[in-house]
Amino acid sequence: MTVEEAINTAIEYEIKVRDAYVDAARRAKDEVGQKVFQTLAKEEIHHVEYLKEKLEELQRTGKVTTEGLRTSIPPKERIAEAASILKTKLEGEDRGQEMEMLRKALALETETSGFYRRMVSDLPGDARPLFARFLEVEEGHLAIVQAEIDYMSGTGFWFDMQEFDLEKG
């Protein structure tokens, strides 16, 4: 795969993920859930725009740089605050629709991260930093989605930290 083909494929992946988050934000019943999905949707919108700029840069100069890729995912502390609010609001509520949307997002993020991982290993050295940065950002999205699934499914874990111990009661 050429770098240009890789960027075009990355755009397709990012559009799929963006559309899933936009739909999830629209369908989510909980205000906090809506905000999480909206934040992730905005992030993916930025990724699509950024990749289009990188494609233009590649076509214009024959090279691609990594400057300007940012993330809007809040710090871990802010996510923890939102989770505590979410915990209170979700107690006793039917979370089936939100879980379905989160599982769909997890599958898309897993697929997208896998693509970026392959590009980091398969593309020429000068193109790898672009895809390595995307892999880093997408793995952060993957962690957030998985954490939400773990939390909502009541596994006792949130961000890989055990919230309760069944043996201790």
Buried (B, 14 or more C-beta within 10 A) or exposed (E): EEBBEBBBBBBEBBBEBBEBBBBBBEBBEBEBBBBBBBBBBBBBBBBBEBBBEBBEBBEEEEEBEBEEBEBEBBEEEEBEEBBEEBBEBBEEEEBEBBBEBBEBBBEBBBEBBEBBBBBBEEBEEEBBEBBBBBBBBBBBBBBBBBBBBBBBEEEEBBBEEEEEEEEEE
